[in-house]
Amino acid sequence: MANRTTTFFQDVYEVVQLIPLGRVSTYGAVAAYLGSKGSARMVGWAMNAAHSLPDVPAHRVVNRVGLLTGKHHFPTPTAMQERLEAEGVKVVGDQIQHFQKHFWNPVEELSL
């Protein structure tokens, strides 16, 4: 089981690395792209484990309505918001403003 989890986490990281600057995706959208539509929580666990990986922009993955639900896994309570705002994504009350404008859906964006 650990090997499959490791492989799934690596697959998640590869997708998250493709999220463009100034865009965000959701746990569910990443899971759906990987063929595991019901595995949004596992994507969240992968993001929680990614904070020590400098090449994985975990701050660009939020919940399905644009809330910064993973912010408590960052070094400070405001780090996730600060990183997003540095990329031009406005956040108010832990909510991404104009979420649909910033939403990056790998199912659509990475389709062949």
C-alpha positions in Angstrom: 0.0 0.0 0.0 2.8 2.4 0.8 4.2 2.1 -2.7 0.9 2.9 -4.3 0.5 5.9 -2.0 4.0 7.1 -2.9 3.2 6.7 -6.6 -0.1 8.5 -6.2 1.6 11.4 -4.3 4.2 11.7 -7.0 1.5 11.8 -9.7 -0.2 14.5 -7.7 3.0 16.5 -7.5 3.6 16.2 -11.3 0.1 17.7 -12.0 0.4 20.4 -9.4 3.8 21.5 -10.9 1.9 22.2 -14.1 -0.5 24.7 -12.5 0.4 28.1 -14.0 1.5 31.1 -12.0 -1.6 33.1 -10.9 -3.9 30.1 -11.3 -5.3 27.6 -8.8 -6.8 24.1 -8.9 -8.7 22.0 -6.5 -8.1 18.8 -4.7 -11.0 17.2 -6.5 -9.9 18.5 -10.0 -6.4 17.0 -9.5 -7.9 13.7 -8.3 -10.3 13.6 -11.3 -7.5 14.2 -13.7 -5.6 11.3 -12.2 -8.6 9.0 -12.6 -9.4 8.9 -8.9 -12.4 11.3 -8.8 -13.2 10.2 -5.2 -9.7 10.8 -3.9 -9.7 14.5 -3.2 -8.7 13.9 0.4 -5.7 11.9 -0.8 -4.7 14.8 -2.9 -4.9 16.9 0.3 -2.7 14.5 2.1 -0.2 14.7 -0.8 -0.3 18.5 -0.5 0.3 18.4 3.2 3.4 16.2 2.6 4.6 18.6 -0.2 5.5 21.6 1.9 9.1 20.5 2.2 9.4 20.1 -1.6 10.3 23.5 -3.0 9.3 22.6 -6.6 5.7 21.7 -5.7 3.5 24.9 -5.5 1.0 23.5 -2.9 -0.3 27.0 -2.3 -2.1 26.7 -5.7 -4.4 23.9 -4.6 -7.6 24.9 -2.7 -10.9 23.4 -1.9 -13.8 23.2 -4.4 -15.1 26.7 -3.7 -11.8 28.4 -3.5 -11.2 28.4 0.2 -7.6 28.1 1.6 -8.4 25.0 3.7 -4.8 23.9 3.7 -3.3 27.1 5.1 -2.6 25.6 8.5 0.0 23.3 6.9 2.2 26.2 5.8 4.9 27.8 8.0 2.7 30.7 9.0 -1.1 31.1 8.9 -0.8 33.7 6.2 1.9 32.1 4.0 -0.5 30.5 1.6 -2.4 33.7 1.0 0.8 35.7 0.7 2.1 33.3 -2.0 -1.1 33.5 -3.9 -1.3 37.3 -3.7 2.3 37.5 -4.9 1.1 35.8 -8.0 -1.8 38.2 -8.5 -4.6 36.1 -6.9 -6.7 38.2 -4.5 -7.8 36.5 -1.3 -10.3 37.9 1.2 -11.2 36.0 4.4 -9.4 32.9 3.1 -11.6 33.0 0.0 -10.1 33.4 -3.5 -11.8 36.3 -5.2 -13.1 35.7 -8.7 -12.4 32.0 -8.2 -13.6 30.8 -11.6 -11.3 33.3 -13.3 -8.3 31.7 -11.6 -9.4 28.1 -11.7 -7.2 25.8 -13.7 -8.9 22.4 -14.4 -6.3 19.8 -15.4 -9.0 17.7 -17.0 -9.6 20.5 -19.6 -6.2 22.1 -19.7 -4.2 18.9 -20.1 -6.6 17.1 -22.5 -5.1 15.7 -25.6 
